[in-house]
Amino acid sequence: MTAIGDPVARVGGEPRVTGEQLYVADIHLANELHVKLVTLPVAHARVRSIDKTEALAVPGVAAVFSAEDLPGHVPRFGPQFNDRPVIAVDEVKYHGDPVAAVVAESKDAAEEAAAKVQIDYEELPAVFTVEGALASDAPLVQDPSLRRNDPLGSTNVLREHVIGWGDLDAEIPNADLVVENTYRFPMVTHFAIEPHAFIAAPEDEGVAVWTSIQHPYWLQRVLARVLQLPLAKVRVHAPDPGGAFGGKQHAKYEPLLAFMALKVQRPVRLVLSLEETFQAVRRTETEITVRTGIDLDGTFVFQDIDANYLIGAYADIADRVVGKGSYIGNGPYNWPAARINARSILSHTVPSTAFRGFGNPQINWAVESNITEAAIKLGLDQVDIRLRNLARKGDKFIPFDTAADGDWAQTVQKAAEMIGWGRPKPEGRGRGIALGIKSGPTTGLSNSLVRLLADGSVVVYAGTQDIGQGARTIFAQICADQLGAPISDVSVVMGDTAIVPYDQQTSASRSTVLMGNAIQRACGSIKEKLRERLGADYRDDATPAQQVQAALGRLGGEIVGVGEAHKDADPDHPLGGSALFFEFNATAVELSVDEATGDITIHRHVAVSDVGRSINRLQVQMQDEGAAIMGLGHTLMERYIWDDNGRIRNLGAIDYRIPTSMDLPLEMLSDTVENEDGPGPYGAKGMSEGALLPVASAVAAAVRDATGVAIRDLPLSPEHVWQALQEYKQR
């Protein structure tokens, strides 16, 4: 039996490294057709006409779809607002917005025909920046008729999220020091190794879809609504994706392919290129102004935040990202008075969506950097100022939400010790530290079914998706521990709405807590049934095979347990529910800067997370270190570059840089604080996003420590750092 916490081999890991794992793009159905999207070389245009004649003449072309081929009004969909049409209707709103789709016998034929679709269009004015979208004469991204009774309907502000507490106006004059700065966070893409891929096929008087989706049941609801089908007639197959990071949470082209499959009565498949994926998903760009008020001894007095998130042409889940990410933007501190005003701003750019950290990395970059600046101005230690104001366990640091659920000072102190804070630094080095916090899920419903078979082996059914976080391994470990089975005897079934029970979604680092609790309860149900059947013969030290065989007798069969875990909604809460737990992380960095080139070398990167309890210590370490490296991407190099027509100039892996092995810290250390104080199995909390949140602010603090230069716009690329150094020297 495997002990909880042990670094067991990853369930399903070997097929991933040998290439045997089947992703959606590896799946082919008999008699399938291939799809190629048709787009315009501009960001915003009115479509006058579409001529399909030449495209239809290409041998092997089965159909060319556009809005006119859909029944009645083109349905719209979206996780928050039904604002995104299945395919563009009369107008394209960003570069990559498809106006037509070719269906052909081969990929080559589809691509040839797509190039021959003739579109007569009129390019229209467009907005690509926060400033441009908020201008009084800015063209509207969204038709006001879609936003009836919305006081912001005639603007590009989709929604404002305002929260606060205390008397801000009264506290402002009381602060000995007020630090005010504006910080910018770039638009970046998820860059999962697996491309976005979609297959749809007619099935059982309905439709079946194969997709690398994080929320199969959510997609099932969307498809049922737009297709006007019962849920039972929509089946979603969701093989484990090859990376997702939030970019595969919600529907993209599945509704379009479903309509096409039903129209032609054959399977259709679409696999996006990396370049097309850049035009499908991204993280929100932000501009955030922070005013921080502090007393001379370092006590926090107030904080006032004004945040603009550029979310793109359609809402997707981005407004939820803005609301939830900004909600906890003041960080894990006790502020007597605070206000946050965060806006979701529409633009003629790629729609943004969930991305690891869910809006928190952007606001953390601003808030933690401002705290660092305040500490420097006051001549205070950056660790001490944070510890002085850090919420203690049980503190209601957000007055109307869950109290602090960890001894977070332990995490900060451990990170400071591991980086060598307070000890002499090598020549030319700088150190920085920053804290990150994120609200866990605010609602949730997870169901699990566990079968103890006649030979003592176990099958677990879970609607969670293993998107790289290792959910299969965690669930197998919980079952093995609860039922006393070897982990090798546990199988985990996922990814098919016709087989696995309902799970609300795979996001917000919820799976270990919510689905883990559901599985633990299902195992508890099995043990209770064994006790009922065996009575006095029940023995805790017996193997599962011995127990089940004694309980079932000559008839054989199996014993089934069902478990559920849920987090209720609260309609009066700003987010619809309080946090189930918090992800807390302290990140510390030691680095040097080549002042001749602006190049940054990270000599040591430390990430320490409060996780409650590690179910698998190795996976926790991998998740935190992977998150840290992802954070270094938007910190040091990643950003979209646009031309004057709103087209992305650096599409693909050559011109858009992500960290490689050559960019990693020379030494990377990760650790945990485990007090078994979480709501999940064995006291676990969700984790894997926390170590991403404060990376940029920690690195920037270390750059300032090494050079004296404060940089407030990401990324900290060599060119950007070099320019800042030159400006600093000229002052």
Secondary structure as the mmCIF struct_conf table of DSSP 4:
data_model
#
loop_
_struct_conf.conf_type_id
_struct_conf.id
_struct_conf.beg_label_comp_id
_struct_conf.beg_label_asym_id
_struct_conf.beg_label_seq_id
_struct_conf.end_label_comp_id
_struct_conf.end_label_asym_id
_struct_conf.end_label_seq_id
HELX_LH_PP_P HELX_LH_PP_P1 THR A 2 ALA A 3
TURN_TY1_P TURN_TY1_P1 ILE A 4 ILE A 4
STRN STRN1 GLY A 5 GLY A 5
HELX_LH_PP_P HELX_LH_PP_P2 VAL A 8 ARG A 10
TURN_TY1_P TURN_TY1_P2 VAL A 11 GLY A 12
HELX_RH_AL_P HELX_RH_AL_P1 GLY A 13 THR A 18
TURN_TY1_P TURN_TY1_P3 GLY A 19 GLY A 19
HELX_LH_PP_P HELX_LH_PP_P3 GLN A 21 TYR A 23
HELX_RH_3T_P HELX_RH_3T_P1 VAL A 24 ASP A 26
TURN_TY1_P TURN_TY1_P4 ALA A 30 ASN A 31
STRN STRN2 LEU A 33 VAL A 38
BEND BEND1 PRO A 41 HIS A 44
STRN STRN3 ALA A 45 ASP A 51
HELX_RH_AL_P HELX_RH_AL_P2 THR A 53 LEU A 56
TURN_TY1_P TURN_TY1_P5 ALA A 57 ALA A 57
BEND BEND2 VAL A 58 VAL A 58
TURN_TY1_P TURN_TY1_P6 PRO A 59 GLY A 60
STRN STRN4 VAL A 61 PHE A 65
HELX_RH_3T_P HELX_RH_3T_P2 ALA A 67 ASP A 69
BEND BEND3 LEU A 70 HIS A 73
HELX_LH_PP_P HELX_LH_PP_P4 VAL A 74 PRO A 75
STRN STRN5 ARG A 76 PHE A 77
BEND BEND4 PRO A 79 GLN A 80
BEND BEND5 ASN A 82 ASN A 82
STRN STRN6 ARG A 84 PRO A 85
BEND BEND6 VAL A 86 ILE A 87
BEND BEND7 ASP A 90 ASP A 90
STRN STRN7 GLU A 91 VAL A 92
BEND BEND8 TYR A 94 TYR A 94
TURN_TY1_P TURN_TY1_P7 HIS A 95 GLY A 96
BEND BEND9 VAL A 99 VAL A 99
STRN STRN8 ALA A 100 ALA A 104
BEND BEND10 GLU A 105 SER A 106
HELX_RH_AL_P HELX_RH_AL_P3 LYS A 107 LYS A 116
STRN STRN9 GLN A 118 GLU A 123
BEND BEND11 THR A 129 THR A 129
HELX_RH_AL_P HELX_RH_AL_P4 VAL A 130 LEU A 134
BEND BEND12 ALA A 135 ALA A 135
TURN_TY1_P TURN_TY1_P8 SER A 136 ASP A 137
HELX_LH_PP_P HELX_LH_PP_P5 ALA A 138 LEU A 140
BEND BEND13 VAL A 141 GLN A 142
HELX_RH_3T_P HELX_RH_3T_P3 PRO A 144 ARG A 147
TURN_TY1_P TURN_TY1_P9 ARG A 148 ASN A 149
TURN_TY1_P TURN_TY1_P10 PRO A 151 SER A 154
BEND BEND14 THR A 155 ASN A 156
STRN STRN10 VAL A 157 TRP A 165
BEND BEND15 GLY A 166 GLY A 166
HELX_RH_AL_P HELX_RH_AL_P5 LEU A 168 GLU A 171
HELX_RH_3T_P HELX_RH_3T_P4 ILE A 172 ASN A 174
BEND BEND16 ASP A 176 ASP A 176
STRN STRN11 LEU A 177 PHE A 185
BEND BEND17 ILE A 193 GLU A 194
HELX_LH_PP_P HELX_LH_PP_P6 PRO A 195 HIS A 196
STRN STRN12 ALA A 197 GLU A 203
TURN_TY1_P TURN_TY1_P11 ASP A 204 GLU A 205
STRN STRN13 GLY A 206 THR A 211
BEND BEND18 GLN A 214 GLN A 214
HELX_RH_AL_P HELX_RH_AL_P6 PRO A 216 LEU A 227
TURN_TY1_P TURN_TY1_P12 GLN A 228 GLN A 228
HELX_RH_3T_P HELX_RH_3T_P5 LEU A 231 LYS A 233
STRN STRN14 VAL A 234 HIS A 237
HELX_LH_PP_P HELX_LH_PP_P7 PRO A 239 PRO A 241
BEND BEND19 GLY A 242 GLY A 242
TURN_TY1_P TURN_TY1_P13 PHE A 245 LYS A 248
BEND BEND20 GLN A 249 HIS A 250
BEND BEND21 LYS A 252 TYR A 253
HELX_RH_AL_P HELX_RH_AL_P7 GLU A 254 VAL A 264
TURN_TY1_P TURN_TY1_P14 GLN A 265 GLN A 265
BEND BEND22 ARG A 266 ARG A 266
STRN STRN15 VAL A 268 VAL A 271
HELX_RH_AL_P HELX_RH_AL_P8 LEU A 274 PHE A 278
TURN_TY1_P TURN_TY1_P15 GLN A 279 ALA A 280
HELX_LH_PP_P HELX_LH_PP_P8 ARG A 283 THR A 284
STRN STRN16 GLU A 285 ILE A 294
TURN_TY1_P TURN_TY1_P16 LEU A 296 ASP A 297
BEND BEND23 GLY A 298 GLY A 298
STRN STRN17 PHE A 300 GLY A 312
BEND BEND24 ALA A 313 TYR A 314
TURN_TY1_P TURN_TY1_P17 ASP A 316 ILE A 317
HELX_RH_AL_P HELX_RH_AL_P9 ALA A 318 TYR A 327
TURN_TY1_P TURN_TY1_P18 ILE A 328 ASN A 330
BEND BEND25 PRO A 332 PRO A 332
STRN STRN18 TYR A 333 TYR A 333
BEND BEND26 PRO A 336 PRO A 336
STRN STRN19 ALA A 337 LEU A 346
BEND BEND27 HIS A 348 THR A 349
HELX_LH_PP_P HELX_LH_PP_P9 VAL A 350 SER A 352
TURN_TY1_P TURN_TY1_P19 ARG A 356 GLY A 359
HELX_RH_AL_P HELX_RH_AL_P10 ASN A 360 LEU A 378
TURN_TY1_P TURN_TY1_P20 GLY A 379 GLY A 379
HELX_RH_AL_P HELX_RH_AL_P11 GLN A 382 ASN A 389
STRN STRN20 LEU A 390 LEU A 390
HELX_LH_PP_P HELX_LH_PP_P10 ALA A 391 ARG A 392
TURN_TY1_P TURN_TY1_P21 LYS A 393 GLY A 394
BEND BEND28 PHE A 397 ILE A 398
TURN_TY1_P TURN_TY1_P22 PRO A 399 PHE A 400
BEND BEND29 ASP A 401 ASP A 401
HELX_LH_PP_P HELX_LH_PP_P11 THR A 402 ALA A 404
BEND BEND30 GLY A 406 GLY A 406
HELX_RH_AL_P HELX_RH_AL_P12 TRP A 408 ILE A 419
TURN_TY1_P TURN_TY1_P23 GLY A 420 GLY A 422
BEND BEND31 ARG A 423 ARG A 423
HELX_LH_PP_P HELX_LH_PP_P12 PRO A 424 PRO A 426
TURN_TY1_P TURN_TY1_P24 GLU A 427 GLY A 428
STRN STRN21 ARG A 429 SER A 439
BEND BEND32 THR A 442 THR A 443
STRN STRN22 GLY A 444 LEU A 453
TURN_TY1_P TURN_TY1_P25 ALA A 454 ASP A 455
BEND BEND33 GLY A 456 GLY A 456
STRN STRN23 VAL A 458 ALA A 462
BEND BEND34 ILE A 467 GLN A 469
HELX_RH_AL_P HELX_RH_AL_P13 ALA A 471 LEU A 483
TURN_TY1_P TURN_TY1_P26 GLY A 484 GLY A 484
HELX_RH_3T_P HELX_RH_3T_P6 ILE A 487 ASP A 489
STRN STRN24 VAL A 490 VAL A 493
BEND BEND35 GLY A 495 GLY A 495
STRN STRN25 ASP A 496 ASP A 496
TURN_TY1_P TURN_TY1_P27 THR A 497 ILE A 499
BEND BEND36 VAL A 500 VAL A 500
HELX_LH_PP_P HELX_LH_PP_P13 PRO A 501 TYR A 502
STRN STRN26 ASP A 503 ASP A 503
BEND BEND37 THR A 506 THR A 506
TURN_TY1_P TURN_TY1_P28 ALA A 508 SER A 509
HELX_RH_AL_P HELX_RH_AL_P14 SER A 511 LEU A 534
HELX_RH_3T_P HELX_RH_3T_P7 GLY A 535 ASP A 537
TURN_TY1_P TURN_TY1_P29 ASP A 540 ASP A 541
BEND BEND38 ALA A 542 ALA A 542
HELX_RH_AL_P HELX_RH_AL_P15 PRO A 544 LEU A 552
HELX_RH_3T_P HELX_RH_3T_P8 GLY A 553 LEU A 555
STRN STRN27 GLU A 558 LYS A 567
TURN_TY1_P TURN_TY1_P30 PRO A 571 ASP A 572
BEND BEND39 HIS A 573 HIS A 573
TURN_TY1_P TURN_TY1_P31 PRO A 574 LEU A 575
BEND BEND40 GLY A 576 GLY A 577
BEND BEND41 LEU A 580 LEU A 580
STRN STRN28 PHE A 582 ASP A 594
TURN_TY1_P TURN_TY1_P32 GLU A 595 GLY A 598
STRN STRN29 ASP A 599 ASP A 610
BEND BEND42 GLY A 612 GLY A 612
BEND BEND43 ILE A 615 ILE A 615
STRN STRN30 ASN A 616 ASN A 616
HELX_RH_AL_P HELX_RH_AL_P16 ARG A 617 LEU A 636
TURN_TY1_P TURN_TY1_P33 MET A 637 MET A 637
STRN STRN31 TRP A 642 TRP A 642
TURN_TY1_P TURN_TY1_P34 ASP A 644 ASN A 645
BEND BEND44 GLY A 646 GLY A 646
STRN STRN32 ILE A 648 ILE A 648
BEND BEND45 ARG A 649 ASN A 650
BEND BEND46 GLY A 652 GLY A 652
TURN_TY1_P TURN_TY1_P35 ALA A 653 ASP A 655
BEND BEND47 TYR A 656 TYR A 656
HELX_RH_3T_P HELX_RH_3T_P9 SER A 661 ASP A 663
BEND BEND48 LEU A 664 LEU A 664
BEND BEND49 LEU A 666 GLU A 667
STRN STRN33 MET A 668 VAL A 673
BEND BEND50 GLU A 676 GLU A 676
BEND BEND51 GLY A 678 GLY A 680
HELX_RH_3T_P HELX_RH_3T_P10 PRO A 681 GLY A 683
BEND BEND52 SER A 688 GLU A 689
HELX_RH_3T_P HELX_RH_3T_P11 GLY A 690 LEU A 692
TURN_TY1_P TURN_TY1_P36 LEU A 693 PRO A 694
HELX_RH_AL_P HELX_RH_AL_P17 VAL A 695 THR A 707
BEND BEND53 GLY A 708 GLY A 708
STRN STRN34 ASP A 713 ASP A 713
BEND BEND54 LEU A 714 LEU A 714
HELX_RH_AL_P HELX_RH_AL_P18 PRO A 718 GLN A 730
#
